[in-house]
Amino acid sequence: APTNRLDFMIRDTAAPLVITRSTLQHVLPESSGWTTVQIDTDWDTIATTPTDQPLEEWATRESLAYILYTSGSTGTPKGVMIAHQAVSLFAEAYRRTFDLGPQDRLLQQAALSFDMSQGEMWTGFLVGATVVAVAPEEGESPEALAALIREQRLSFIGLSPAMLSLVEPGPYPDLKYVMAGGEALPAEVVNTWNLPGRTFANLYGPTETAIACTEYRLEHTHWSSAPPIGRPQVNRQVYVVDQWQNLVPRGVPGELLIGGDPAGLAEGYLNQPELSAEKFIADPFDPDRTVYRSGDLVRWNADGQIEYLGRIDNQVKLRGLRIELGEIEAALRSHPGVRTAVVVMRPDARGENRLVGYLTSEDTEPTVDELRRRLTELLPEYMVPTAYVVLDELPIRAGWKIDYRALPDPVDAGSAAAEYVAPRTPTEEGVAGIYADVLTLGQVGAEDSFFAIGGNSLQAMRVVSQLRKKFGVKVNIRLLYGNAAVSALAAAIDEKLAAAAGR
């Protein structure tokens, strides 16, 4: 996360201690009273702590297990407060879903900022299973992840549908359980991964409901459409209601309210009582209980399963991560050269969703590089749009509301000011060709940068795979992130090739 965002989270939580590594110390903000522990260099100090004196037990079921920040529509991230009892409730349901036990080996690939990581770790620990944490270099390519699944003899993997679409579905002799979550699950992903002998579950749940609250175990059949998100897990209660909080019949879309055991919901949003009161309301059918207003549009199908239809508000999901478009818009408007701005999610030429920023400028029009630099200082990488369109005015429809349907497709995702420079070496031609193939572009120049011309982190994994196959040297994703321009990356690859030839 950017330093500014880390500073906000540390101050918002009033955290007295930050655990980090020496290699990440430089990205931390200046201390406002908190101290750090570097787990890779401070072990000698940690080892002096007496081990024969048990620590005082002060935590209860109601104590917070973690605070996880999600995107905020007002421009400020929301700290979701989850107690130990909520994590425990999910872990018990998860154990039942997959019949997990000490014999199992669980993949832990999700980032700690994605709450499924908490579900996997604590469920694994509670049942005595082995949790295999993935180092960044091990999970940076589909091939590396597939090799890890085989080598570590994993029996469980939980990946987003986007990741599942990149990784080969088998063979994995030890794999018994597959979980997909975080975004819509395409039928083609189900058909390739839902093989005989495996239990494949589709899970759904906002961060505010402690990781997941509904599930659907998929039948071993051919799927022609996305599967439902299923029915409530144990101790959960859900309602599908209209705008007046009335239950709607099967087949009729409505908002999903999530309740049941009060222990399964978040304690609210940290330091945001008004937003907490807006989202966590009295159960309209049991006033003594609380429900969370998900903002998700769903419906009951004829089989009594819940189908996910989309969002009611201005929130989207991209590559499994929940994004408030309003937060990106607020960050865009903070640039001195931007007068007004809106952000939408729309597919690129390849059909993959991406964030597009539309803006009107003040006297001096900002460049794409300036906009990206500004947003990278304020937002996580996954929230930075990969395409920008500068308009004289935003299109307005009746009622003085923005006409989103009239927003034009971006001509390209790169900087219009950048001049095309043809690749000059065979390696540059190879890198440029791979960029063009992955991003579905007509041409890519020697000075074009992967992320400036529309690339995202998921597409970066495809680039890494193709580079390794084409040049026969290991190109890790960190090399791509550090040398995203075609010429710079080509030079790094040539250096690797020369080193390999000199051995």
C-alpha positions as CSV (number, residue, x, y, z in Angstrom):
1,A,0.0,0.0,0.0
2,P,1.2,3.6,-0.5
3,T,2.9,5.3,2.4
4,N,0.0,7.8,2.8
5,R,-2.5,5.0,3.1
6,L,-0.3,3.1,5.6
7,D,0.0,6.3,7.6
8,F,-3.8,6.7,7.7
9,M,-4.4,3.1,8.8
10,I,-1.8,3.2,11.5
11,R,-3.2,6.5,12.9
12,D,-6.8,5.4,12.5
13,T,-6.2,2.2,14.6
14,A,-3.8,4.0,17.0
15,A,-1.6,0.9,16.6
16,P,1.3,1.0,19.1
17,L,3.4,-1.6,17.2
18,V,4.0,-2.3,13.5
19,I,5.4,-5.7,12.5
20,T,7.5,-5.5,9.3
21,R,10.6,-6.6,7.5
22,S,13.8,-4.7,7.0
23,T,13.3,-4.7,3.2
24,L,9.9,-2.9,3.7
25,Q,11.0,-0.4,6.4
26,H,11.5,2.4,3.8
27,V,7.8,2.4,2.7
28,L,6.6,3.0,6.2
29,P,5.5,6.5,7.2
30,E,7.3,8.6,9.8
31,S,6.4,7.3,13.3
32,S,3.8,9.2,15.2
33,G,4.6,7.3,18.4
34,W,4.5,3.7,17.3
35,T,7.4,1.3,17.2
36,T,8.4,-1.4,14.7
37,V,9.6,-5.0,15.0
38,Q,11.5,-6.3,12.0
39,I,10.8,-10.1,12.0
40,D,13.9,-10.8,9.8
41,T,16.5,-8.9,11.9
42,D,15.1,-8.6,15.5
43,W,15.0,-12.3,16.4
44,D,17.9,-12.0,18.8
45,T,15.9,-9.4,20.8
46,I,12.7,-11.4,20.5
47,A,14.5,-14.5,21.8
48,T,15.3,-12.8,25.1
49,T,11.6,-12.8,26.1
50,P,11.1,-15.5,28.8
51,T,9.3,-18.5,27.6
52,D,8.6,-20.1,31.0
53,Q,6.2,-17.3,32.0
54,P,2.8,-17.5,30.3
55,L,1.4,-14.2,29.1
56,E,-1.6,-12.7,30.7
57,E,-4.8,-13.8,28.9
58,W,-6.8,-10.7,28.3
59,A,-8.6,-11.5,25.0
60,T,-12.2,-12.7,24.9
61,R,-14.5,-13.8,22.1
62,E,-15.6,-10.2,21.7
63,S,-12.1,-8.9,21.3
64,L,-11.1,-7.8,17.9
65,A,-9.1,-10.3,15.8
66,Y,-8.3,-7.8,13.0
67,I,-9.3,-4.6,11.4
68,L,-9.3,-4.8,7.6
69,Y,-9.6,-1.7,5.4
70,T,-11.8,-1.6,2.4
71,S,-12.4,1.1,-0.2
72,G,-14.6,4.0,1.0
73,S,-17.1,5.8,-1.2
74,T,-16.3,9.2,0.6
75,G,-12.6,8.9,-0.3
76,T,-11.6,7.5,3.1
77,P,-10.9,3.8,3.6
78,K,-13.2,2.0,6.0
79,G,-11.8,0.0,8.8
80,V,-14.0,-3.1,9.3
81,M,-13.8,-4.5,12.8
82,I,-13.9,-8.3,13.1
83,A,-14.0,-10.0,16.5
84,H,-12.6,-13.5,17.3
85,Q,-16.1,-14.9,17.6
86,A,-16.8,-13.9,14.0
87,V,-13.7,-15.6,12.7
88,S,-14.5,-18.7,14.8
89,L,-18.0,-18.8,13.3
90,F,-16.7,-18.8,9.8
91,A,-13.9,-21.3,10.5
92,E,-16.4,-23.9,11.8
93,A,-18.6,-23.5,8.7
94,Y,-15.5,-23.8,6.5
95,R,-14.4,-26.9,8.3
96,R,-17.7,-28.5,7.6
97,T,-17.8,-27.4,4.0
98,F,-14.6,-29.3,3.1
99,D,-14.4,-31.8,6.0
100,L,-10.9,-30.4,6.8
101,G,-8.6,-32.1,9.3
102,P,-5.0,-32.7,10.3
103,Q,-4.3,-34.7,7.2
104,D,-4.9,-31.7,4.9
105,R,-2.5,-29.3,3.4
106,L,-3.9,-25.8,2.6
107,L,-2.7,-23.2,0.2
108,Q,-2.4,-19.7,1.6
109,Q,-2.0,-17.5,-1.4
110,A,-4.3,-14.6,-0.8
111,A,-2.8,-11.3,0.4
112,L,-3.3,-10.4,4.0
113,S,-5.5,-7.4,2.8
114,F,-8.0,-10.0,1.4
115,D,-10.0,-11.5,4.3
116,M,-10.0,-15.0,2.8
117,S,-6.4,-15.2,4.0
118,Q,-7.6,-15.0,7.6
119,G,-10.2,-17.7,6.9
120,E,-7.7,-20.1,5.4
121,M,-5.0,-19.6,8.1
122,W,-7.3,-19.8,11.2
123,T,-9.3,-22.7,9.9
124,G,-6.1,-24.6,9.1
125,F,-4.7,-23.9,12.5
126,L,-7.9,-24.8,14.3
127,V,-8.2,-28.3,12.6
128,G,-4.5,-29.0,12.9
129,A,-3.9,-28.9,9.1
130,T,-0.7,-27.8,7.4
131,V,-0.9,-24.2,6.0
132,V,1.5,-23.6,3.1
133,A,2.1,-19.9,2.8
134,V,3.2,-18.8,-0.7
135,A,6.2,-16.5,-1.0
136,P,5.8,-13.7,-3.5
137,E,8.3,-15.3,-5.9
138,E,6.5,-18.7,-5.7
139,G,3.1,-17.3,-6.7
140,E,4.2,-14.8,-9.3
141,S,3.4,-17.0,-12.3
142,P,0.7,-19.6,-13.1
143,E,3.4,-22.2,-13.8
144,A,5.1,-21.5,-10.5
145,L,1.8,-21.8,-8.6
146,A,0.9,-25.1,-10.4
147,A,4.4,-26.5,-9.6
148,L,3.9,-25.5,-5.9
149,I,0.5,-27.3,-5.7
150,R,2.2,-30.5,-6.9
151,E,5.4,-30.2,-5.0
152,Q,3.7,-29.4,-1.7
153,R,1.0,-32.1,-2.3
154,L,-1.8,-29.6,-1.4
155,S,-5.2,-31.0,-0.8
156,F,-6.9,-27.5,-0.7
157,I,-6.6,-24.4,-2.8
158,G,-8.7,-21.2,-2.6
159,L,-8.2,-18.9,-5.6
160,S,-10.1,-16.1,-7.3
161,P,-11.8,-17.2,-10.6
162,A,-9.4,-14.9,-12.4
163,M,-6.4,-16.8,-11.0
164,L,-8.1,-20.2,-11.6
165,S,-8.5,-19.2,-15.3
166,L,-4.7,-18.8,-15.5
167,V,-3.5,-21.9,-13.7
168,E,-3.7,-25.3,-15.4
169,P,-6.5,-27.3,-13.7
170,G,-4.4,-30.5,-13.3
171,P,-3.3,-33.1,-12.8
172,Y,-2.8,-32.7,-9.1
173,P,-3.0,-36.2,-7.4
174,D,-3.5,-34.8,-3.9
175,L,-6.0,-32.0,-4.6
176,K,-9.4,-32.7,-3.1
177,Y,-10.9,-29.3,-2.4
178,V,-11.2,-26.2,-4.5
179,M,-12.7,-22.9,-3.4
180,A,-13.5,-19.9,-5.6
181,G,-14.6,-16.6,-4.2
182,G,-14.3,-12.8,-4.4
183,E,-15.9,-12.4,-7.9
184,A,-18.3,-13.9,-10.3
185,L,-17.4,-17.5,-11.2
186,P,-17.5,-18.1,-15.0
187,A,-18.9,-21.5,-16.2
188,E,-15.7,-22.3,-18.2
189,V,-13.6,-22.1,-15.0
190,V,-16.0,-24.4,-13.3
191,N,-15.9,-26.9,-16.1
192,T,-12.1,-27.1,-16.2
193,W,-11.6,-27.3,-12.4
194,N,-14.7,-29.2,-11.1
195,L,-13.2,-32.7,-11.9
196,P,-14.3,-36.0,-10.4
197,G,-12.9,-36.6,-7.0
198,R,-12.9,-32.9,-6.1
199,T,-15.2,-30.8,-4.0
200,F,-15.6,-27.4,-5.6
201,A,-17.4,-24.7,-3.6
202,N,-18.4,-21.2,-4.7
203,L,-18.3,-18.8,-1.6
204,Y,-19.7,-15.4,-1.2
205,G,-19.4,-12.9,1.6
206,P,-18.6,-9.2,2.2
207,T,-15.7,-8.3,4.6
208,E,-18.4,-7.0,7.0
209,T,-19.8,-10.5,7.4
210,A,-16.5,-12.1,8.4
211,I,-15.0,-13.7,5.3
212,A,-18.0,-15.6,3.8
213,C,-21.7,-16.3,4.6
214,T,-23.1,-18.3,1.7
215,E,-21.8,-21.2,-0.2
216,Y,-22.7,-23.5,-3.1
217,R,-21.1,-26.9,-3.7
218,L,-21.1,-27.5,-7.4
219,E,-22.4,-30.7,-9.0
220,H,-20.2,-32.6,-11.3
221,T,-22.0,-31.6,-14.5
222,H,-21.4,-29.3,-17.5
223,W,-22.1,-25.7,-16.6
224,S,-23.3,-23.3,-19.3
225,S,-23.8,-20.2,-17.0
226,A,-22.3,-18.9,-13.7
227,P,-23.3,-21.0,-10.7
228,P,-25.2,-19.4,-7.8
229,I,-23.7,-18.3,-4.6
230,G,-25.8,-20.8,-2.8
231,R,-27.5,-20.7,0.6
232,P,-26.5,-19.4,4.0
233,Q,-23.8,-21.2,6.0
234,V,-24.5,-22.6,9.4
235,N,-25.7,-20.0,11.9
236,R,-26.4,-17.4,9.1
237,Q,-29.6,-15.8,8.0
238,V,-30.2,-13.9,4.8
239,Y,-33.1,-12.0,3.3
240,V,-33.7,-10.7,-0.2
241,V,-35.8,-7.5,0.1
242,D,-37.0,-4.5,-1.9
243,Q,-36.3,-0.9,-1.2
244,W,-39.0,-0.9,1.6
245,Q,-37.4,-3.9,3.3
246,N,-40.2,-6.2,2.2
247,L,-39.3,-9.8,1.2
248,V,-39.4,-10.4,-2.5
249,P,-40.6,-13.6,-4.3
250,R,-38.4,-16.0,-6.1
251,G,-37.0,-14.7,-9.3
252,V,-37.4,-11.0,-8.3
253,P,-34.2,-9.1,-7.7
254,G,-33.6,-7.4,-4.4
255,E,-30.9,-6.3,-1.9
256,L,-29.3,-9.1,0.2
257,L,-29.5,-8.5,3.9
258,I,-27.2,-10.7,6.0
259,G,-27.7,-11.6,9.7
260,G,-28.2,-14.7,11.8
261,D,-25.9,-15.2,14.7
262,P,-24.9,-11.7,15.7
263,A,-21.4,-13.0,16.3
264,G,-21.0,-13.4,12.6
265,L,-21.1,-9.7,11.7
266,A,-18.5,-7.1,12.0
267,E,-18.6,-4.8,15.0
268,G,-19.0,-1.9,12.6
269,Y,-16.6,0.6,11.0
270,L,-13.8,2.0,13.1
271,N,-14.3,5.6,14.0
272,Q,-17.3,5.9,11.6
273,P,-20.4,5.6,13.7
274,E,-22.8,7.2,11.1
275,L,-21.7,4.8,8.4
276,S,-22.0,1.9,10.8
277,A,-25.5,2.9,11.7
278,E,-26.4,3.1,8.0
279,K,-25.1,-0.3,7.1
280,F,-25.7,-2.3,10.2
281,I,-29.5,-2.0,10.9
282,A,-32.1,-3.7,12.9
283,D,-33.4,-6.9,11.4
284,P,-36.7,-6.0,9.8
285,F,-38.1,-9.4,10.8
286,D,-36.5,-9.7,14.2
287,P,-35.9,-6.3,15.8
288,D,-33.7,-7.7,18.5
289,R,-31.1,-8.8,15.9
290,T,-28.9,-6.9,13.4
291,V,-28.4,-7.4,9.7
292,Y,-25.8,-6.0,7.3
293,R,-27.0,-4.2,4.2
294,S,-24.7,-5.7,1.6
295,G,-25.7,-3.4,-1.3
296,D,-25.6,-6.5,-3.5
297,L,-28.4,-7.2,-6.0
298,V,-29.5,-10.9,-5.9
299,R,-32.5,-13.2,-6.4
300,W,-33.7,-16.6,-5.3
301,N,-33.8,-19.0,-8.2
302,A,-36.3,-21.8,-8.7
303,D,-34.0,-24.2,-6.8
304,G,-33.9,-22.0,-3.7
305,Q,-30.4,-20.9,-4.3
306,I,-29.2,-17.3,-4.4
307,E,-27.9,-15.8,-7.7
308,Y,-25.6,-12.8,-7.6
309,L,-26.7,-10.1,-10.1
310,G,-24.4,-7.1,-9.4
311,R,-24.1,-4.0,-7.2
312,I,-26.9,-1.5,-6.2
313,D,-24.5,1.3,-5.4
314,N,-21.2,2.6,-7.0
315,Q,-19.1,-0.3,-5.8
316,V,-17.4,-2.8,-8.1
317,K,-15.3,-5.9,-7.8
318,L,-12.1,-6.2,-9.9
319,R,-10.0,-9.3,-9.8
320,G,-11.6,-10.3,-6.5
321,L,-11.1,-7.0,-4.7
322,R,-13.9,-4.7,-3.7
323,I,-13.5,-1.1,-4.9
324,E,-15.5,2.0,-4.2
325,L,-15.3,4.0,-7.4
326,G,-16.0,7.2,-5.3
327,E,-12.6,6.8,-3.6
328,I,-10.8,6.7,-6.9
329,E,-12.8,9.7,-8.1
330,A,-11.9,11.7,-5.0
331,A,-8.2,10.9,-5.5
332,L,-8.4,12.0,-9.2
333,R,-10.1,15.3,-8.2
334,S,-7.3,15.9,-5.8
335,H,-4.9,16.5,-8.7
336,P,-4.7,20.3,-9.3
337,G,-5.2,19.8,-13.0
338,V,-8.5,17.9,-12.7
339,R,-11.8,19.8,-12.5
340,T,-14.3,16.9,-12.4
341,A,-13.8,13.1,-12.7
342,V,-15.7,9.8,-12.8
343,V,-14.4,6.3,-12.8
344,V,-16.1,3.3,-14.4
345,M,-15.3,-0.4,-14.9
346,R,-15.6,-1.5,-18.5
347,P,-14.1,-4.3,-20.6
348,D,-11.1,-3.8,-22.8
349,A,-10.7,-5.2,-26.3
350,R,-10.0,-8.6,-24.8
351,G,-13.1,-8.6,-22.8
352,E,-11.3,-8.2,-19.4
353,N,-12.6,-5.6,-17.0
354,R,-10.5,-2.6,-16.2
355,L,-10.9,0.8,-14.5
356,V,-11.2,3.8,-16.8
357,G,-11.0,7.4,-15.5
358,Y,-12.9,10.1,-17.3
359,L,-12.1,13.7,-16.4
360,T,-12.3,17.4,-17.4
361,S,-9.2,19.5,-16.8
362,E,-8.4,23.0,-15.6
363,D,-6.2,25.2,-17.7
364,T,-3.4,22.7,-18.1
365,E,-4.4,19.2,-19.0
366,P,-2.5,16.6,-16.9
367,T,-0.7,13.8,-18.7
368,V,-1.5,10.1,-18.1
369,D,1.9,9.7,-16.3
370,E,1.1,12.6,-14.0
371,L,-2.3,11.1,-13.1
372,R,-0.9,7.6,-12.5
373,R,1.9,9.0,-10.3
374,R,-0.6,11.0,-8.3
375,L,-3.0,8.0,-7.8
376,T,-0.2,5.6,-7.0
377,E,0.7,7.9,-4.1
378,L,-2.8,7.7,-2.7
379,L,-4.2,4.3,-3.7
380,P,-3.2,0.6,-3.9
381,E,-2.1,-0.5,-7.3
382,Y,-5.3,-2.5,-8.0
383,M,-7.4,0.8,-7.6
384,V,-5.3,2.8,-10.1
385,P,-7.2,3.1,-13.5
386,T,-5.3,1.7,-16.5
387,A,-7.0,4.0,-19.0
388,Y,-7.9,7.7,-19.0
389,V,-10.1,9.9,-21.2
390,V,-10.0,13.7,-21.0
391,L,-13.2,15.3,-22.1
392,D,-14.3,18.9,-22.6
393,E,-17.4,18.2,-20.4
394,L,-18.8,15.1,-18.8
395,P,-22.0,14.0,-20.6
396,I,-25.1,14.9,-18.6
397,R,-28.6,13.5,-18.9
398,A,-32.0,14.6,-17.6
399,G,-31.9,15.3,-13.9
400,W,-28.4,16.7,-14.1
401,K,-26.9,13.2,-13.7
402,I,-23.9,11.9,-15.5
403,D,-24.9,9.8,-18.6
404,Y,-22.5,6.9,-18.2
405,R,-23.8,5.3,-21.4
406,A,-22.5,8.3,-23.3
407,L,-18.9,8.0,-22.0
408,P,-16.7,7.0,-24.9
409,D,-14.4,4.0,-25.0
410,P,-10.7,5.0,-24.5
411,V,-8.7,5.1,-27.7
412,D,-5.8,3.5,-25.9
413,A,-4.6,3.2,-22.3
414,G,-1.2,4.9,-22.8
415,S,-0.1,8.4,-22.8
416,A,-1.2,10.3,-25.9
417,A,1.9,12.5,-25.6
418,A,4.3,9.5,-26.0
419,E,5.8,9.2,-29.4
420,Y,6.1,5.7,-31.0
421,V,9.7,4.4,-31.0
422,A,10.1,1.1,-33.0
423,P,11.8,-1.8,-31.2
424,R,15.5,-1.8,-32.1
425,T,16.7,-5.3,-31.1
426,P,15.4,-8.8,-31.4
427,T,14.8,-8.9,-27.7
428,E,12.9,-5.6,-27.7
429,E,10.8,-6.9,-30.6
430,G,10.0,-10.0,-28.6
431,V,9.0,-8.1,-25.5
432,A,6.9,-5.6,-27.5
433,G,5.2,-8.5,-29.2
434,I,4.3,-10.1,-25.9
435,Y,3.0,-6.8,-24.5
436,A,0.9,-6.4,-27.7
437,D,-0.5,-9.9,-27.5
438,V,-1.5,-9.8,-23.8
439,L,-3.0,-6.3,-24.1
440,T,-4.5,-6.8,-27.5
441,L,-2.8,-3.7,-29.0
442,G,-1.9,-3.1,-32.6
443,Q,1.7,-2.0,-31.8
444,V,3.9,-1.4,-28.8
445,G,6.9,0.8,-29.0
446,A,10.4,0.4,-27.4
447,E,9.7,3.1,-24.8
448,D,6.1,2.0,-23.9
449,S,5.7,0.9,-20.3
450,F,3.5,-2.1,-19.6
451,F,1.4,-0.5,-16.9
452,A,1.1,2.9,-18.7
453,I,-0.4,1.2,-21.8
454,G,-3.1,-0.5,-19.8
455,G,-1.5,-3.5,-18.1
456,N,-2.7,-4.8,-14.8
457,S,-1.2,-7.2,-12.2
458,L,-3.1,-10.2,-13.5
459,Q,-2.0,-9.6,-17.1
460,A,1.5,-9.1,-15.8
461,M,1.5,-12.8,-14.8
462,R,0.7,-13.7,-18.4
463,V,3.6,-11.6,-19.6
464,V,6.0,-13.3,-17.2
465,S,4.9,-16.7,-18.5
466,Q,5.4,-15.8,-22.1
467,L,8.7,-14.1,-21.5
468,R,10.0,-17.2,-19.8
469,K,8.9,-19.5,-22.6
470,K,10.2,-17.2,-25.4
471,F,13.7,-16.3,-24.0
472,G,14.4,-19.4,-21.8
473,V,15.4,-17.4,-18.8
474,K,13.6,-16.9,-15.5
475,V,11.9,-13.5,-15.5
476,N,10.2,-12.9,-12.2
477,I,7.3,-10.4,-11.8
478,R,9.5,-8.1,-9.7
479,L,11.8,-7.6,-12.7
480,L,8.7,-6.7,-14.8
481,Y,7.5,-4.2,-12.2
482,G,10.9,-2.6,-11.9
483,N,11.6,-2.5,-15.7
484,A,8.1,-2.1,-17.2
485,A,9.3,-0.2,-20.3
486,V,10.0,-2.5,-23.3
487,S,13.6,-1.3,-23.7
488,A,14.5,-1.6,-20.0
489,L,13.0,-5.0,-19.6
490,A,14.7,-6.2,-22.9
491,A,18.1,-4.9,-21.5
492,A,17.5,-6.9,-18.3
493,I,16.7,-10.0,-20.3
494,D,19.8,-9.6,-22.5
495,E,21.9,-9.3,-19.3
496,K,20.4,-12.6,-18.0
497,L,21.0,-14.3,-21.4
498,A,24.6,-13.1,-21.4
499,A,25.2,-14.4,-17.9
500,A,23.7,-17.7,-18.7
501,A,25.8,-18.1,-21.8
502,G,29.0,-17.3,-19.8
503,R,28.5,-20.1,-17.3
